[in-house]
Amino acid sequence: MKSEFTLAFNEVLEEKGLPRETILAALESAMVSAYRKAVGSPAGQDVQVKLDFDSGNVSVFAEKEVTDSIYDERTEVLLEDALLTNPDAKLGDLIMVESTPADFGRIAAQTARQAIQQRIRDAERQRQFEHFSKQVGEITSGIVQAVNPRQATIGLDLKAEGTMLRKDMIPNERFRIHDRIRAYVVEVIDSQKEVKIVLSRGHRNFLRRLLENEVPEIFHGIVEIRSIAREPGQRAKVAVSATQQGIDPVGACVGQRGVRIQAIVRELHDEKIDVIEWSPDAAVYISKAISPARVSGVYLNPSLYDHKTATVVVPEDQLSLAIGREGQNARLAAKLTGWRIDIMSVSEAAAKALVKLREDKTLENLAKEETETMARVEELLQMKSEGRVLNMDDSALIGRFVDRVERRGEADRKEEIDAHMAELKAIRDGIDQRAFEVSIYDVPGIREHIATTLQGKGFETLGDLIFTIQTDADSILAIDGIGPRSFDEIMDAASNYEFPALAVEESTEPVEEETSAEDATQSPEDDQALGIVEAEAVEQAGDEEIEAEETEKAEDEIEAEDMVDPETGEEKSFEELFQLDSMRREKGASEDDDEYRRMMPDKRKKGKKRRGYTVEYDPDQDTDVVRYTHRKNEDDWEDW
């Protein structure tokens, strides 16, 4: 019959879902520690604990030395007592002797309870960490357990608790105990005491996940979210695009009668959401991002650096709507597009264009062309400043004038940017490409902490460092942690770096340095002839067939001509044809021999060494053989 200890032990394992071996090992380790603490056992003494689940008893065995007299009962045992445990025991032997203290049952029970509780807490913490680590970046739901001015505690699955700080909540959002809410899992941290789960409802990716849950087209990838800009509780802008033709991305997100987007608005406590269609054209994209305001024109000013600026011109009555309350609409549009946006009315843009035409010397030709228009625009701007209302034609005239001036300036800026980019590309192409394969940590002369600082600023290779030195060396000196001394070290290391010499592949076969007098006096014509033979040895089979067909055709034509006597026009007799054929063969053989001797003055000598192959004369086949060599490893070459 099982003891109460065994039943309780199995019940805990089944309830908590913990492995039996793990708990047993933890129990034994805890009881060994309790024994050492109770009797003061030395740290080097071997102590073992055995559990009897049938009786619930705990036995402790300690390693002791067999002696004839005892000075320390913790580490020594008498010979007669040792013989009861081990009949073969002798003086000086180390044997395991049962050393269970008298009151160890109570100590064992208390230790077992603490060990099991600690193991249960560790196992639960590990399960929580593994479960929620997979949910980072996803939405989870929980019940509000506690709320204070600084944060809210949310009860999650597996008895875990999540923390939501006030800055991660939606402004003016109030939680009550036992409210069920949804939140975005930002981070999961495993500490020694607990698993810290950071939640957020103000994160922009919380809106992204809500859209994926409510819009099937986004979930299946038919509609793609390009960018999100959000100010929690107030307004958000979402740029979407379709991955398939014939799909309206904005309509898919809004839904029929706005049912899809309204569900998200209610979840976010009536936060306004603008869904716009993404466009690869930056000007079109920015004009849509300014919505719901109507835009007259967008003029880009790309920069060589990160500050890209776009000038947006809107009608007078749309200026406040384009800027938004406290600049919110313009701020969200800038976050959404990644451009710095300057919004101005048509009259402000016209006044700025007039000043630009008068002061910018590069626009002198345009100023001459627009002389009459400039006078009329000044007159209209004066009328507007006096509070007079302009008609539609006058407003359109001002708008066209602004557009022409801004377009010309945009084209000039683009040409300047393109010229500068071409100059930078030429500088980069002039750097040895091997420099972009050398890590910044492998450059001699640059200390490790300096290399770490440079890598943190984007300098991954030596090539990046050399490029920056040639284009803007002062930017390196401006990096925090790099002073004049370190800057000089970097400059010296970059300028004095020497690339390793390229390894030349060589054959392991000995190269004959000594040549005969006949080889030394070999003429350039002989080398050329040898090259011809080598080329013929590797000639493609297709070319050989073509030459064979042409030769055969020429021989057939010659034979047809030789069968007719040119004087009488009659066909020659068999004896004459046979004699003519014999003479031709002898003549051809003689010419071939002469040509061959001229091309190969001494064929029986060893072939001249070439890189990667050799040409040798084969007396059995009476021809030249090309032998190629290939490299198997750094020290082996083989003949093909």
C-alpha positions as CSV (number, residue, x, y, z in Angstrom):
1,M,0.0,0.0,0.0
2,K,1.3,3.4,-0.9
3,S,2.2,5.8,1.8
4,E,0.7,9.3,2.2
5,F,4.0,10.7,1.1
6,T,3.8,8.8,-2.2
7,L,0.2,9.8,-2.8
8,A,0.9,13.5,-2.2
9,F,4.0,13.4,-4.3
10,N,2.2,11.8,-7.3
11,E,-0.7,14.3,-6.9
12,V,1.6,17.3,-7.1
13,L,3.3,15.9,-10.1
14,E,0.0,15.3,-11.9
15,E,-1.4,18.7,-11.0
16,K,1.6,20.7,-12.0
17,G,2.6,18.6,-14.9
18,L,6.2,18.3,-13.8
19,P,8.6,15.4,-14.8
20,R,9.1,12.8,-12.0
21,E,12.9,12.5,-12.5
22,T,13.4,16.2,-12.2
23,I,11.5,16.4,-8.9
24,L,13.3,13.4,-7.5
25,A,16.7,14.9,-8.3
26,A,15.6,18.2,-6.7
27,L,14.4,16.4,-3.5
28,E,17.6,14.4,-3.1
29,S,19.7,17.5,-3.6
30,A,17.7,19.4,-1.1
31,M,17.9,16.7,1.5
32,V,21.6,16.3,1.1
33,S,21.9,20.0,1.8
34,A,19.7,19.7,4.8
35,Y,21.8,16.8,6.2
36,R,25.0,18.8,5.7
37,K,23.5,21.7,7.5
38,A,22.1,19.6,10.3
39,V,25.2,17.6,11.2
40,G,27.9,20.0,9.9
41,S,29.2,17.6,7.3
42,P,32.4,18.6,5.4
43,A,31.9,19.8,1.9
44,G,34.1,17.1,0.4
45,Q,32.2,14.2,2.0
46,D,30.1,12.1,-0.3
47,V,26.5,12.0,0.9
48,Q,23.6,10.1,-0.7
49,V,19.9,10.1,0.0
50,K,17.5,7.3,-0.8
51,L,13.7,7.6,-0.7
52,D,11.4,4.7,0.0
53,F,8.0,5.6,-1.5
54,D,6.3,2.5,-0.1
55,S,7.0,3.5,3.5
56,G,7.8,7.1,3.1
57,N,11.1,6.8,4.9
58,V,14.2,8.7,4.0
59,S,17.7,7.2,4.5
60,V,21.0,9.1,4.4
61,F,24.3,7.4,3.6
62,A,27.6,9.2,4.2
63,E,31.1,8.2,3.2
64,K,33.3,7.5,6.3
65,E,36.8,6.2,7.0
66,V,37.2,2.8,8.9
67,T,39.3,3.3,12.0
68,D,39.9,1.5,15.3
69,S,39.1,4.6,17.3
70,I,36.7,7.5,16.6
71,Y,37.7,11.2,16.8
72,D,35.0,12.6,14.5
73,E,31.7,10.7,14.2
74,R,30.8,12.6,11.1
75,T,33.7,11.2,9.0
76,E,34.9,8.1,10.9
77,V,33.4,4.7,11.8
78,L,34.6,1.7,13.9
79,L,35.8,-1.4,12.2
80,E,33.1,-3.6,13.9
81,D,30.4,-1.3,12.8
82,A,31.8,-1.1,9.2
83,L,31.8,-4.9,9.0
84,L,28.1,-5.0,9.6
85,T,27.6,-2.8,6.5
86,N,30.5,-4.2,4.4
87,P,32.0,-7.6,5.4
88,D,35.1,-6.9,3.3
89,A,35.9,-3.6,5.1
90,K,39.4,-3.0,6.4
91,L,41.1,-0.3,8.4
92,G,41.6,2.8,6.2
93,D,38.9,2.0,3.7
94,L,36.2,4.5,2.8
95,I,32.7,3.1,2.8
96,M,29.1,4.4,2.6
97,V,27.5,4.1,6.1
98,E,23.9,4.9,6.9
99,S,24.0,8.1,9.0
100,T,20.3,9.2,9.2
101,P,19.9,11.6,12.1
102,A,17.3,10.8,14.8
103,D,14.9,13.7,13.9
104,F,15.7,13.7,10.2
105,G,12.1,12.7,9.3
106,R,10.8,16.1,10.3
107,I,13.7,17.9,8.7
108,A,13.2,15.8,5.5
109,A,9.5,16.6,5.3
110,Q,10.1,20.3,5.7
111,T,13.0,20.2,3.2
112,A,11.0,18.2,0.7
113,R,8.1,20.7,0.9
114,Q,10.4,23.6,0.2
115,A,12.3,21.8,-2.6
116,I,9.0,20.9,-4.3
117,Q,7.6,24.4,-4.0
118,Q,10.8,25.9,-5.4
119,R,10.9,23.4,-8.3
120,I,7.3,24.1,-9.0
121,R,7.9,27.9,-9.1
122,D,10.9,27.3,-11.4
123,A,9.0,25.0,-13.7
124,E,6.1,27.4,-13.9
125,R,8.4,30.4,-14.6
126,Q,10.1,28.4,-17.4
127,R,6.8,27.4,-19.0
128,Q,5.6,31.0,-18.8
129,F,8.7,32.3,-20.4
130,E,8.6,29.8,-23.2
131,H,4.9,30.4,-23.9
132,F,5.0,34.2,-23.9
133,S,8.4,34.5,-25.7
134,K,6.6,33.1,-28.8
135,Q,3.9,35.8,-28.4
136,V,6.2,38.8,-28.6
137,G,4.8,41.0,-31.3
138,E,1.3,39.6,-31.0
139,I,-1.9,40.5,-29.2
140,T,-2.9,38.7,-26.0
141,S,-5.9,39.1,-23.7
142,G,-6.1,39.2,-20.0
143,I,-8.0,40.4,-16.9
144,V,-7.1,43.6,-15.0
145,Q,-6.0,42.6,-11.5
146,A,-4.7,45.9,-10.1
147,V,-4.5,49.5,-11.2
148,N,-2.5,52.4,-9.8
149,P,-1.4,55.8,-11.2
150,R,1.9,54.4,-12.5
151,Q,0.8,51.1,-14.1
152,A,-1.8,48.3,-14.4
153,T,-1.3,44.6,-13.7
154,I,-2.9,42.2,-16.1
155,G,-3.5,38.6,-15.4
156,L,-2.6,36.3,-18.3
157,D,-2.6,32.6,-19.1
158,L,-0.5,30.1,-17.1
159,K,-1.0,32.3,-14.0
160,A,1.4,34.9,-15.5
161,E,1.1,38.6,-14.9
162,G,1.7,41.4,-17.4
163,T,2.7,45.0,-16.7
164,M,1.3,48.0,-18.6
165,L,2.9,51.3,-17.8
166,R,0.9,54.5,-18.0
167,K,2.9,55.6,-21.0
168,D,1.8,52.5,-22.9
169,M,-1.9,53.0,-22.2
170,I,-4.2,55.0,-24.4
171,P,-4.6,58.5,-22.9
172,N,-7.9,59.0,-20.9
173,E,-8.3,55.2,-20.8
174,R,-9.5,54.0,-17.4
175,F,-9.4,50.4,-16.3
176,R,-11.5,48.7,-13.7
177,I,-10.7,45.5,-11.8
178,H,-11.9,42.3,-13.6
179,D,-12.1,44.1,-17.0
180,R,-11.0,42.0,-19.9
181,I,-8.7,43.8,-22.3
182,R,-6.4,43.1,-25.2
183,A,-2.8,44.3,-25.4
184,Y,0.3,44.0,-27.5
185,V,3.2,42.0,-26.1
186,V,6.2,44.2,-26.4
187,E,8.9,42.3,-24.4
188,V,9.3,39.2,-22.2
189,I,12.2,39.2,-19.6
190,D,13.1,36.2,-17.6
191,S,14.5,37.2,-14.2
192,Q,15.4,34.9,-11.3
193,K,12.2,35.6,-9.4
194,E,9.6,36.1,-12.1
195,V,8.9,36.5,-15.7
196,K,8.3,40.2,-16.6
197,I,5.9,40.7,-19.5
198,V,5.6,44.2,-20.9
199,L,2.3,45.0,-22.5
200,S,1.1,48.1,-24.5
201,R,-2.0,49.4,-26.1
202,G,-0.4,52.6,-27.4
203,H,2.2,50.8,-29.6
204,R,1.7,51.4,-33.4
205,N,2.0,47.6,-34.0
206,F,-1.1,47.1,-31.8
207,L,-3.0,48.9,-34.5
208,R,-1.2,46.7,-37.2
209,R,-2.3,43.5,-35.4
210,L,-5.9,44.8,-35.0
211,L,-6.0,45.4,-38.8
212,E,-4.7,42.0,-39.5
213,N,-7.4,40.5,-37.3
214,E,-10.3,42.5,-38.7
215,V,-9.3,42.6,-42.4
216,P,-8.9,39.2,-44.0
217,E,-7.1,40.7,-47.1
218,I,-4.3,41.9,-44.8
219,F,-4.1,38.6,-43.0
220,H,-3.7,36.7,-46.3
221,G,-1.3,39.2,-47.8
222,I,-3.6,40.5,-50.5
223,V,-3.3,44.0,-48.9
224,E,0.0,45.1,-47.4
225,I,0.5,47.7,-44.6
226,R,3.3,49.9,-45.7
227,S,3.6,52.3,-42.9
228,I,1.8,53.4,-39.7
229,A,2.0,56.7,-37.8
230,R,0.0,57.0,-34.6
231,E,-0.7,59.3,-31.7
232,P,-2.6,57.0,-29.3
233,G,-6.1,58.0,-28.5
234,Q,-6.2,60.9,-30.9
235,R,-5.4,60.1,-34.5
236,A,-3.6,57.5,-36.7
237,K,-2.6,57.3,-40.3
238,V,-2.1,53.9,-42.2
239,A,-0.7,53.6,-45.7
240,V,-1.7,50.4,-47.5
241,S,-1.1,48.9,-50.9
242,A,-2.5,46.0,-52.9
243,T,-0.3,43.1,-54.0
244,Q,-2.8,42.0,-56.7
245,Q,-4.5,44.0,-59.5
246,G,-8.1,44.9,-59.2
247,I,-8.0,45.2,-55.3
248,D,-9.0,48.4,-53.6
249,P,-6.7,48.4,-50.5
250,V,-8.5,51.4,-48.8
251,G,-11.9,49.9,-49.4
252,A,-10.8,46.5,-48.1
253,C,-9.6,48.1,-44.8
254,V,-12.7,50.3,-44.3
255,G,-15.2,47.6,-45.2
256,Q,-18.8,47.9,-46.2
257,R,-20.2,51.0,-44.6
258,G,-17.1,51.2,-42.5
259,V,-17.9,48.2,-40.4
260,R,-14.3,46.9,-40.3
261,I,-12.6,50.2,-39.4
262,Q,-15.3,51.0,-36.8
263,A,-14.6,47.9,-34.9
264,I,-11.0,49.0,-34.5
265,V,-12.0,52.6,-33.6
266,R,-14.1,51.2,-30.8
267,E,-11.3,49.1,-29.5
268,L,-9.0,52.2,-29.5
269,H,-11.6,54.4,-27.7
270,D,-12.7,56.4,-30.7
271,E,-9.2,57.1,-32.1
272,K,-9.6,58.6,-35.6
273,I,-7.9,56.4,-38.3
274,D,-7.0,57.7,-41.8
275,V,-6.4,54.9,-44.3
276,I,-4.6,56.1,-47.4
277,E,-3.2,54.3,-50.5
278,W,0.6,54.1,-50.7
279,S,2.3,55.2,-53.9
280,P,5.9,54.8,-55.1
281,D,5.8,58.4,-56.2
282,A,6.9,60.5,-53.2
283,A,4.9,63.5,-54.3
284,V,1.7,61.6,-54.7
285,Y,2.3,59.7,-51.5
286,I,2.8,63.0,-49.5
287,S,-0.3,64.6,-51.0
288,K,-2.4,61.7,-49.9
289,A,-0.8,61.7,-46.5
290,I,-1.9,65.3,-45.9
291,S,-5.6,64.2,-46.4
292,P,-8.3,65.1,-45.6
293,A,-6.8,68.5,-46.8
294,R,-6.8,69.2,-50.5
295,V,-3.3,69.9,-51.9
296,S,-2.4,72.2,-54.8
297,G,1.2,71.0,-55.3
298,V,4.0,69.0,-53.7
299,Y,7.6,69.9,-54.5
300,L,10.5,67.7,-53.3
301,N,13.8,68.8,-52.0
302,P,15.9,65.6,-51.7
303,S,19.1,66.1,-49.6
304,L,22.4,64.4,-49.6
305,Y,21.8,63.6,-46.0
306,D,18.9,62.2,-44.1
307,H,16.8,65.4,-44.0
308,K,14.6,65.1,-47.0
309,T,12.2,68.1,-47.2
310,A,9.0,68.4,-49.2
311,T,7.1,71.7,-49.7
312,V,3.3,71.3,-49.8
313,V,1.2,74.1,-51.2
314,V,-2.5,74.2,-50.3
315,P,-5.3,76.6,-50.9
316,E,-6.0,79.3,-48.3
317,D,-9.1,77.6,-47.0
318,Q,-7.2,74.2,-46.5
319,L,-4.2,75.5,-44.6
320,S,-5.6,74.9,-41.1
321,L,-7.0,71.5,-42.0
322,A,-3.6,70.5,-43.6
323,I,-1.7,71.5,-40.5
324,G,-4.2,70.0,-38.0
325,R,-4.8,70.8,-34.4
326,E,-1.4,71.7,-32.8
327,G,0.2,70.5,-36.0
328,Q,-1.0,66.9,-35.5
329,N,-1.9,66.2,-39.2
330,A,1.4,67.5,-40.6
331,R,3.3,65.6,-37.9
332,L,1.6,62.3,-38.6
333,A,2.1,62.8,-42.3
334,A,5.9,63.4,-41.8
335,K,6.1,60.2,-39.7
336,L,4.2,58.2,-42.2
337,T,6.2,59.3,-45.3
338,G,9.6,59.8,-43.7
339,W,9.9,63.3,-45.3
340,R,10.1,66.6,-43.5
341,I,7.0,68.5,-44.7
342,D,6.7,72.3,-44.9
343,I,3.1,73.4,-45.5
344,M,2.3,76.8,-46.8
345,S,-0.6,78.6,-48.5
346,V,-0.6,79.6,-52.2
347,S,0.0,83.3,-51.4
348,E,2.9,82.5,-49.1
349,A,4.4,80.2,-51.8
350,A,4.0,83.0,-54.4
351,A,5.7,85.6,-52.2
352,K,8.6,83.1,-51.6
353,A,8.8,82.4,-55.4
354,L,9.1,86.2,-56.1
355,V,12.0,86.5,-53.7
356,K,13.7,83.5,-55.2
357,L,13.4,84.8,-58.7
358,R,15.0,88.1,-57.7
359,E,17.8,86.7,-55.6
360,D,18.7,83.4,-57.2
361,K,21.1,84.0,-60.1
362,T,20.5,80.5,-61.5
363,L,16.9,81.6,-62.2
364,E,17.7,84.7,-64.2
365,N,16.4,83.3,-67.5
366,L,13.2,82.3,-65.9
367,A,12.9,85.7,-64.2
368,K,13.1,87.4,-67.6
369,E,10.5,85.1,-69.0
370,E,8.1,85.8,-66.1
371,T,8.5,89.5,-65.9
372,E,4.9,90.3,-66.7
373,T,3.6,87.5,-64.6
374,M,5.7,88.6,-61.6
375,A,4.2,92.1,-61.8
376,R,0.7,90.7,-62.0
377,V,1.3,88.3,-59.1
378,E,2.6,91.2,-57.0
379,E,-0.5,93.2,-57.7
380,L,-2.7,90.3,-56.8
381,L,-0.8,89.6,-53.5
382,Q,-1.2,93.3,-52.6
383,M,-5.0,93.1,-53.2
384,K,-5.1,90.0,-51.0
385,S,-3.2,91.7,-48.2
386,E,-5.8,94.5,-48.3
387,G,-8.5,91.9,-47.7
388,R,-10.0,91.9,-51.2
389,V,-11.3,88.6,-52.5
390,L,-9.6,87.2,-55.7
391,N,-11.6,85.4,-58.4
392,M,-10.9,81.9,-59.5
393,D,-8.8,83.0,-62.6
394,D,-6.5,85.1,-60.4
395,S,-6.1,82.3,-57.9
396,A,-5.3,79.9,-60.8
397,L,-2.7,82.4,-62.2
398,I,-0.9,82.5,-58.8
399,G,-1.0,78.7,-58.6
400,R,0.5,78.2,-62.0
401,F,3.2,80.8,-61.3
402,V,4.2,79.0,-58.1
403,D,4.3,75.7,-59.9
404,R,6.6,76.9,-62.6
405,V,9.1,78.4,-60.2
406,E,9.1,75.4,-57.9
407,R,9.4,72.9,-60.7
408,R,12.4,74.7,-62.1
409,G,14.1,74.8,-58.6
410,E,13.3,71.1,-58.1
411,A,14.9,70.2,-61.4
412,D,18.0,72.2,-60.5
413,R,18.3,70.5,-57.1
414,K,17.9,67.1,-58.7
415,E,20.7,67.8,-61.2
416,E,23.0,69.0,-58.3
417,I,22.2,65.8,-56.3
418,D,22.8,63.5,-59.3
419,A,26.2,65.2,-60.0
420,H,27.2,64.8,-56.4
421,M,26.1,61.2,-56.3
422,A,28.1,60.5,-59.4
423,E,31.2,62.1,-57.8
424,L,30.7,59.9,-54.7
425,K,30.3,56.8,-56.9
426,A,33.6,57.6,-58.7
427,I,35.4,58.0,-55.4
428,R,34.0,54.6,-54.2
429,D,35.0,52.9,-57.4
430,G,38.5,54.3,-57.0
431,I,39.0,52.4,-53.8
432,D,40.5,48.9,-53.9
433,Q,37.5,46.6,-53.7
434,R,39.4,44.3,-51.4
435,A,39.1,47.0,-48.7
436,F,35.4,46.3,-48.5
437,E,36.2,42.7,-47.5
438,V,38.5,43.7,-44.6
439,S,36.7,44.0,-41.3
440,I,37.3,47.1,-39.3
441,Y,38.6,44.8,-36.4
442,D,41.3,43.4,-38.7
443,V,43.0,46.7,-39.5
444,P,46.3,47.0,-37.7
445,G,46.8,50.2,-35.7
446,I,43.1,50.6,-34.7
447,R,42.5,49.7,-31.1
448,E,39.7,47.4,-30.3
449,H,37.5,49.9,-28.4
450,I,38.0,52.4,-31.3
451,A,37.0,49.7,-33.8
452,T,33.9,49.0,-31.7
453,T,33.0,52.7,-31.7
454,L,33.5,53.0,-35.4
455,Q,31.3,49.9,-36.0
456,G,28.6,51.4,-33.9
457,K,28.5,54.3,-36.4
458,G,28.2,52.1,-39.4
459,F,31.9,51.5,-40.3
460,E,31.9,47.8,-40.9
461,T,34.9,47.5,-43.3
462,L,38.1,49.2,-44.1
463,G,36.5,50.4,-47.4
464,D,33.8,52.3,-45.5
465,L,36.4,54.0,-43.4
466,I,38.6,55.0,-46.5
467,F,35.5,56.3,-48.3
468,T,34.5,58.5,-45.4
469,I,38.1,59.8,-45.0
470,Q,38.1,60.8,-48.7
471,T,34.6,62.4,-48.6
472,D,34.1,63.8,-45.1
473,A,37.0,63.1,-42.7
474,D,35.7,65.6,-40.1
475,S,32.6,63.4,-39.5
476,I,34.9,60.8,-37.9
477,L,36.4,63.3,-35.5
478,A,32.9,64.4,-34.5
479,I,32.1,60.8,-33.3
480,D,31.8,60.6,-29.5
481,G,34.8,58.8,-28.0
482,I,37.2,59.7,-30.8
483,G,39.6,62.5,-30.1
484,P,42.5,64.0,-32.1
485,R,44.9,61.3,-31.0
486,S,42.5,58.5,-32.0
487,F,41.7,60.3,-35.2
488,D,45.4,60.4,-36.2
489,E,45.7,56.7,-35.4
490,I,42.8,55.9,-37.7
491,M,44.2,58.1,-40.5
492,D,47.6,56.4,-40.3
493,A,46.1,52.9,-40.1
494,A,43.9,53.5,-43.2
495,S,46.7,55.1,-45.2
496,N,49.4,52.6,-44.3
497,Y,47.4,49.4,-44.7
498,E,48.9,46.9,-47.2
499,F,46.9,44.2,-48.8
500,P,48.4,40.7,-48.9
501,A,50.0,39.6,-52.1
502,L,47.8,37.4,-54.3
503,A,48.9,33.8,-54.2
504,V,50.2,32.4,-57.6
505,E,49.1,28.9,-58.4
506,E,52.1,26.7,-59.4
507,S,52.4,23.1,-60.4
508,T,54.3,20.7,-58.1
509,E,56.0,19.2,-61.2
510,P,59.6,20.6,-61.5
511,V,60.0,23.3,-64.0
512,E,63.0,22.9,-66.2
513,E,65.1,26.0,-65.9
514,E,67.9,24.6,-68.0
515,T,67.1,24.3,-71.7
516,S,69.2,23.0,-74.5
517,A,71.0,25.2,-76.9
518,E,68.5,24.4,-79.6
519,D,65.5,25.5,-77.3
520,A,67.4,28.6,-76.3
521,T,67.8,29.6,-79.9
522,Q,64.2,28.8,-80.8
523,S,62.8,31.4,-83.1
524,P,59.5,33.3,-82.5
525,E,58.1,31.5,-85.5
526,D,58.6,28.2,-83.7
527,D,56.7,29.5,-80.6
528,Q,53.9,30.7,-82.8
529,A,53.8,27.3,-84.5
530,L,53.7,25.6,-81.1
531,G,50.8,27.8,-80.1
532,I,49.0,26.7,-83.3
533,V,49.5,23.1,-82.5
534,E,48.2,23.7,-78.9
535,A,45.1,25.5,-80.3
536,E,44.5,22.6,-82.7
537,A,44.7,20.1,-79.9
538,V,41.7,21.7,-78.1
539,E,39.7,22.7,-81.2
540,Q,36.0,21.9,-81.0
541,A,34.6,19.0,-82.9
542,G,32.1,21.2,-84.7
543,D,34.8,23.2,-86.4
544,E,36.7,20.0,-87.4
545,E,33.6,18.6,-89.1
546,I,33.0,21.9,-91.1
547,E,36.7,21.9,-92.2
548,A,36.4,18.2,-93.2
549,E,33.3,18.8,-95.3
550,E,35.0,21.8,-97.1
551,T,38.1,19.8,-97.8
552,E,36.2,16.8,-99.1
553,K,34.2,19.1,-101.4
554,A,37.4,20.8,-102.7
555,E,38.9,17.4,-103.4
556,D,35.8,16.3,-105.3
557,E,36.1,19.4,-107.5
558,I,39.8,18.8,-108.1
559,E,39.2,15.2,-109.0
560,A,36.5,16.1,-111.4
561,E,38.8,18.5,-113.2
562,D,41.7,16.0,-113.3
563,M,39.5,13.4,-115.0
564,V,39.3,15.5,-118.2
565,D,42.2,16.3,-120.5
566,P,42.4,20.1,-120.9
567,E,43.9,19.8,-124.5
568,T,41.5,17.2,-126.1
569,G,38.6,17.6,-123.7
570,E,38.3,13.8,-123.5
571,E,38.4,11.8,-120.3
572,K,41.8,10.4,-119.2
573,S,42.5,6.7,-119.2
574,F,42.7,4.6,-116.0
575,E,46.5,4.4,-116.2
576,E,46.9,8.2,-116.5
577,L,44.5,8.8,-113.6
578,F,46.4,6.3,-111.4
579,Q,49.7,7.9,-112.2
580,L,48.3,11.4,-111.5
581,D,46.9,10.3,-108.2
582,S,50.2,8.7,-107.1
583,M,52.1,11.9,-107.9
584,R,49.6,14.0,-105.9
585,R,50.0,11.8,-102.9
586,E,53.7,11.9,-102.9
587,K,53.7,15.6,-103.3
588,G,51.2,16.1,-100.5
589,A,53.2,13.9,-98.2
590,S,56.3,15.8,-98.9
591,E,54.7,19.1,-98.3
592,D,53.1,17.9,-95.0
593,D,56.5,16.6,-93.8
594,D,58.2,19.9,-94.6
595,E,55.5,21.9,-92.9
596,Y,55.6,19.6,-89.9
597,R,59.4,19.9,-89.6
598,R,59.2,23.6,-89.8
599,M,56.6,23.8,-87.1
600,M,58.2,21.2,-84.8
601,P,62.0,21.3,-85.1
602,D,62.5,18.7,-82.3
603,K,59.3,16.9,-81.4
604,R,61.0,14.2,-79.3
605,K,62.1,16.7,-76.7
606,K,60.0,17.2,-73.6
607,G,57.1,19.5,-74.1
608,K,57.7,23.1,-73.2
609,K,56.1,23.9,-69.8
610,R,52.9,26.0,-69.9
611,R,50.8,27.2,-67.1
612,G,48.1,24.6,-66.5
613,Y,49.0,22.3,-69.3
614,T,51.9,20.8,-71.3
615,V,52.3,19.7,-74.9
616,E,54.3,16.4,-75.4
617,Y,55.1,14.2,-78.4
618,D,53.7,10.7,-78.3
619,P,55.8,8.4,-80.5
620,D,53.2,5.6,-80.4
621,Q,50.5,7.8,-81.8
622,D,52.9,9.9,-83.9
623,T,51.2,13.1,-82.7
624,D,51.3,15.8,-80.1
625,V,49.3,15.3,-76.9
626,V,48.1,18.2,-74.6
627,R,48.2,17.2,-70.9
628,Y,46.1,19.5,-68.6
629,T,46.8,19.8,-64.9
630,H,44.4,20.9,-62.2
631,R,44.9,21.7,-58.6
632,K,43.3,19.5,-56.1
633,N,44.6,21.3,-53.0
634,E,47.3,23.7,-52.1
635,D,50.1,21.1,-52.6
636,D,48.8,18.6,-55.1
637,W,48.5,18.7,-58.8
638,E,47.1,15.9,-61.0
639,D,47.3,15.1,-64.6
640,W,44.0,14.7,-66.4
